[in-house]
Amino acid sequence: MRGYRTGFKAQTTLRRADFGIAYEPGPTTETLEFDLFVEGIRKQPPRSIATPGYGSHNPA
């Protein structure tokens, strides 16, 4: 498959008190843990007839 691939993983922990959530919304925890996974693919542009060496004609 053509293209460039990259990815990353991020983790963080948030405390409810940091966001001003002081009330108890039910049986919850004081912290929330997040895992984020991202992958991206950058496609290569298609080769055109104007690409040097692929049938282009450049008169002098």
BAFILUM-790328 format. One record per atom (N, C-alpha, C, O): residue number from 1; residue in three letters; x, y, z. Coordinates in pm, 1 decimal, always signed. Layout:
! BAFILUM-790328
 pos code        x        y        z
 NUM  ALA        X        Y        Z
...
//
This chain:
! BAFILUM-790328
 pos code        x        y        z
   1  MET    +84.1   -117.4     +0.0
   1  MET     +0.0     +0.0     +0.0
   1  MET    +88.8   +124.0     +0.0
   1  MET   +184.8   +132.6    +76.6
   2  ARG    +56.5   +218.9    -85.6
   2  ARG   +134.9   +341.5    -93.8
   2  ARG    +93.2   +439.3    +14.9
   2  ARG    -22.4   +441.1    +57.3
   3  GLY   +187.2   +519.7    +59.2
   3  GLY   +157.0   +623.1   +157.6
   3  GLY   +248.5   +613.0   +278.2
   3  GLY   +322.6   +516.1   +294.6
   4  TYR   +241.6   +712.9   +360.2
   4  TYR   +320.3   +718.5   +483.1
   4  TYR   +227.0   +696.3   +601.1
   4  TYR   +117.7   +752.7   +607.0
   5  ARG   +270.8   +614.5   +693.6
   5  ARG   +190.0   +584.9   +811.7
   5  ARG   +260.2   +637.0   +936.0
   5  ARG   +382.9   +634.5   +946.4
   6  THR   +179.8   +683.8  +1029.2
   6  THR   +232.0   +723.5  +1158.9
   6  THR   +121.7   +704.6  +1260.8
   6  THR     +3.9   +698.7  +1225.6
   7  GLY   +159.3   +695.3  +1385.1
   7  GLY    +60.8   +678.1  +1490.0
   7  GLY   +119.8   +714.9  +1624.1
   7  GLY   +241.3   +726.2  +1639.8
   8  PHE    +32.6   +733.1  +1719.2
   8  PHE    +79.8   +759.2  +1853.6
   8  PHE    -23.7   +715.8  +1955.0
   8  PHE   -140.4   +693.7  +1922.9
   9  LYS    +21.9   +704.4  +2077.2
   9  LYS    -62.5   +666.0  +2189.5
   9  LYS    -40.4   +769.2  +2299.0
   9  LYS    +73.2   +807.0  +2327.9
  10  ALA   -148.6   +814.2  +2359.1
  10  ALA   -139.6   +910.6  +2468.9
  10  ALA   -222.8   +860.1  +2585.4
  10  ALA   -327.0   +797.5  +2566.5
  11  GLN   -175.6   +888.0  +2705.7
  11  GLN   -248.7   +852.0  +2826.9
  11  GLN   -249.4   +972.6  +2919.4
  11  GLN   -151.2  +1046.3  +2928.7
  12  THR   -360.4   +991.3  +2986.9
  12  THR   -369.5  +1098.8  +3085.1
  12  THR   -468.9  +1060.8  +3192.8
  12  THR   -554.1   +974.1  +3173.6
  13  THR   -456.8  +1126.1  +3304.4
  13  THR   -550.1  +1106.8  +3415.5
  13  THR   -602.7  +1243.9  +3456.0
  13  THR   -525.6  +1337.6  +3476.5
  14  LEU   -734.4  +1254.4  +3467.1
  14  LEU   -798.4  +1379.2  +3507.2
  14  LEU   -865.5  +1362.0  +3642.6
  14  LEU   -925.0  +1258.0  +3670.7
  15  ARG   -855.5  +1463.9  +3725.4
  15  ARG   -924.9  +1462.3  +3853.8
  15  ARG  -1050.9  +1547.6  +3841.6
  15  ARG  -1045.7  +1657.5  +3786.4
  16  ARG  -1162.3  +1499.3  +3891.7
  16  ARG  -1288.6  +1574.5  +3884.8
  16  ARG  -1274.8  +1710.5  +3950.7
  16  ARG  -1331.3  +1808.1  +3901.2
  17  ALA  -1202.1  +1719.9  +4060.1
  17  ALA  -1187.3  +1846.1  +4133.4
  17  ALA  -1115.9  +1952.1  +4049.3
  17  ALA  -1139.4  +2071.3  +4068.6
  18  ASP  -1028.5  +1910.6  +3955.6
  18  ASP   -959.6  +2006.5  +3868.8
  18  ASP  -1055.4  +2081.8  +3778.3
  18  ASP  -1021.9  +2189.4  +3728.7
  19  PHE  -1173.7  +2027.0  +3756.0
  19  PHE  -1272.6  +2088.6  +3668.6
  19  PHE  -1391.5  +2142.6  +3747.0
  19  PHE  -1496.0  +2172.8  +3689.4
  20  GLY  -1375.3  +2154.4  +3877.9
  20  GLY  -1480.2  +2212.1  +3961.7
  20  GLY  -1598.8  +2121.7  +3985.4
  20  GLY  -1705.7  +2169.3  +4023.5
  21  ILE  -1582.9  +1993.1  +3964.1
  21  ILE  -1691.7  +1898.3  +3988.4
  21  ILE  -1676.0  +1848.3  +4131.0
  21  ILE  -1605.8  +1750.5  +4156.4
  22  ALA  -1741.7  +1916.0  +4223.0
  22  ALA  -1728.1  +1882.2  +4364.2
  22  ALA  -1839.9  +1790.5  +4412.5
  22  ALA  -1823.6  +1718.9  +4511.3
  23  TYR  -1952.8  +1792.6  +4343.3
  23  TYR  -2065.8  +1710.7  +4386.9
  23  TYR  -2042.6  +1564.1  +4351.7
  23  TYR  -1960.3  +1532.6  +4265.7
  24  GLU  -2113.3  +1477.3  +4416.7
  24  GLU  -2103.9  +1333.7  +4391.9
  24  GLU  -2215.1  +1292.5  +4296.5
  24  GLU  -2330.3  +1282.2  +4338.5
  25  PRO  -2184.3  +1268.7  +4169.1
  25  PRO  -2288.2  +1230.5  +4073.7
  25  PRO  -2331.1  +1084.2  +4084.0
  25  PRO  -2406.7  +1036.4  +3999.5
  26  GLY  -2285.7  +1015.2  +4182.5
  26  GLY  -2320.4   +874.1  +4199.0
  26  GLY  -2195.8   +796.0  +4235.0
  26  GLY  -2094.1   +854.2  +4272.7
  27  PRO  -2203.3   +665.6  +4223.7
  27  PRO  -2085.6   +583.8  +4257.8
  27  PRO  -1977.3   +597.6  +4150.2
  27  PRO  -1969.7   +517.4  +4057.2
  28  THR  -1895.2   +699.3  +4164.8
  28  THR  -1788.0   +723.2  +4068.1
  28  THR  -1654.1   +728.2  +4140.1
  28  THR  -1645.6   +709.6  +4261.5
  29  THR  -1553.9   +752.8  +4064.7
  29  THR  -1419.9   +765.3  +4119.8
  29  THR  -1376.2   +911.0  +4116.2
  29  THR  -1438.9   +992.6  +4048.7
  30  GLU  -1272.7   +943.7  +4186.0
  30  GLU  -1221.1  +1080.5  +4188.1
  30  GLU  -1139.2  +1112.4  +4063.4
  30  GLU  -1122.3  +1229.3  +4028.6
  31  THR  -1088.5  +1009.4  +3996.0
  31  THR  -1006.3  +1030.6  +3877.6
  31  THR  -1064.0   +955.0  +3758.4
  31  THR  -1133.2   +854.2  +3772.9
  32  LEU  -1032.8  +1007.8  +3639.8
  32  LEU  -1071.0   +942.8  +3514.3
  32  LEU   -943.4   +918.5  +3435.1
  32  LEU   -859.9  +1008.0  +3422.3
  33  GLU   -928.2   +798.8  +3382.4
  33  GLU   -811.1   +765.5  +3302.7
  33  GLU   -852.0   +752.7  +3156.4
  33  GLU   -950.2   +685.7  +3124.2
  34  PHE   -776.0   +817.4  +3068.0
  34  PHE   -804.3   +815.8  +2925.1
  34  PHE   -685.9   +756.4  +2850.1
  34  PHE   -570.3   +786.0  +2880.0
  35  ASP   -716.6   +672.6  +2752.9
  35  ASP   -617.6   +620.6  +2658.4
  35  ASP   -663.1   +663.7  +2519.8
  35  ASP   -778.5   +642.2  +2482.5
  36  LEU   -572.6   +724.5  +2443.1
  36  LEU   -603.6   +773.1  +2309.4
  36  LEU   -505.9   +710.8  +2210.9
  36  LEU   -384.5   +721.1  +2228.1
  37  PHE   -559.1   +646.3  +2107.8
  37  PHE   -478.1   +584.2  +2003.7
  37  PHE   -516.4   +647.1  +1870.5
  37  PHE   -634.2   +650.2  +1834.7
  38  VAL   -416.5   +697.7  +1796.2
  38  VAL   -442.4   +763.2  +1668.1
  38  VAL   -345.0   +708.4  +1563.9
  38  VAL   -225.8   +693.3  +1590.8
  39  GLU   -397.2   +678.9  +1444.6
  39  GLU   -313.5   +636.3  +1333.1
  39  GLU   -356.6   +713.8  +1210.6
  39  GLU   -475.9   +730.7  +1185.4
  40  GLY   -259.8   +760.7  +1134.7
  40  GLY   -291.0   +836.0  +1014.1
  40  GLY   -211.1   +785.1   +896.1
  40  GLY    -99.6   +735.3   +911.5
  41  ILE   -269.9   +798.4   +777.0
  41  ILE   -204.7   +758.9   +653.0
  41  ILE   -209.8   +877.5   +557.8
  41  ILE   -317.7   +927.9   +526.6
  42  ARG    -93.0   +922.2   +511.4
  42  ARG    -88.1  +1028.9   +412.2
  42  ARG    -65.4   +963.8   +277.5
  42  ARG    +36.6   +898.6   +255.0
  43  LYS   -160.1   +981.6   +189.1
  43  LYS   -150.0   +922.1    +56.7
  43  LYS    -53.2  +1001.8    -28.8
  43  LYS    -43.5  +1123.9    -17.1
  44  GLN    +17.6   +931.2   -114.2
  44  GLN   +104.2   +997.1   -210.0
  44  GLN    +18.8  +1042.7   -327.3
  44  GLN    -72.1   +970.7   -368.6
  45  PRO    +46.3  +1161.4   -381.9
  45  PRO    -32.0  +1206.0   -496.5
  45  PRO     -5.8  +1116.4   -616.9
  45  PRO   +104.6  +1063.9   -631.6
  46  PRO   -104.8  +1098.3   -702.5
  46  PRO    -83.6  +1013.9   -820.8
  46  PRO    +15.7  +1079.2   -916.2
  46  PRO    +24.3  +1201.7   -924.3
  47  ARG    +88.8   +998.0   -986.7
  47  ARG   +184.1  +1050.8  -1084.8
  47  ARG   +106.2  +1096.3  -1208.1
  47  ARG    +18.9  +1025.3  -1258.0
  48  SER   +139.1  +1213.7  -1254.9
  48  SER    +69.1  +1266.3  -1371.8
  48  SER   +161.8  +1266.6  -1492.5
  48  SER   +281.5  +1240.6  -1480.2
  49  ILE   +106.2  +1295.8  -1607.6
  49  ILE   +188.0  +1298.5  -1728.6
  49  ILE   +282.6  +1417.9  -1728.7
  49  ILE   +376.1  +1422.6  -1808.6
  50  ALA   +258.9  +1516.1  -1638.5
  50  ALA   +346.3  +1632.3  -1630.8
  50  ALA   +467.5  +1608.3  -1542.1
  50  ALA   +555.0  +1694.3  -1532.7
  51  THR   +473.9  +1494.1  -1477.9
  51  THR   +587.9  +1462.0  -1392.0
  51  THR   +708.6  +1431.5  -1479.0
  51  THR   +700.0  +1345.6  -1566.8
  52  PRO   +821.8  +1499.8  -1457.2
  52  PRO   +940.1  +1474.0  -1539.8
  52  PRO   +976.4  +1325.8  -1539.4
  52  PRO   +978.6  +1260.8  -1434.9
  53  GLY  +1004.7  +1274.7  -1658.0
  53  GLY  +1042.6  +1135.5  -1671.9
  53  GLY   +924.3  +1043.9  -1695.8
  53  GLY   +942.9   +923.6  -1713.8
  54  TYR   +803.7  +1097.1  -1696.6
  54  TYR   +685.1  +1014.9  -1719.4
  54  TYR   +606.0  +1069.5  -1836.7
  54  TYR   +487.3  +1099.6  -1824.2
  55  GLY   +671.7  +1082.1  -1949.4
  55  GLY   +602.2  +1120.0  -2071.0
  55  GLY   +585.9  +1268.9  -2092.7
  55  GLY   +519.5  +1309.2  -2188.1
  56  SER   +644.5  +1352.8  -2006.9
  56  SER   +630.6  +1497.8  -2027.0
  56  SER   +725.1  +1540.1  -2139.3
  56  SER   +829.8  +1479.2  -2161.3
  57  HIS   +686.5  +1642.5  -2207.1
  57  HIS   +770.0  +1695.2  -2314.9
  57  HIS   +793.4  +1842.9  -2287.4
  57  HIS   +699.6  +1922.6  -2286.2
  58  ASN   +918.1  +1878.3  -2265.6
  58  ASN   +955.0  +2018.2  -2237.7
  58  ASN  +1043.2  +2067.9  -2351.6
  58  ASN  +1164.1  +2044.8  -2350.1
  59  PRO   +984.8  +2135.9  -2450.4
  59  PRO  +1068.7  +2185.6  -2559.3
  59  PRO  +1168.0  +2290.5  -2510.0
  59  PRO  +1137.1  +2369.7  -2420.9
  60  ALA  +1284.8  +2290.0  -2567.5
  60  ALA  +1390.6  +2382.4  -2526.9
  60  ALA  +1363.9  +2524.6  -2572.6
  60  ALA  +1444.2  +2614.1  -2546.0
//
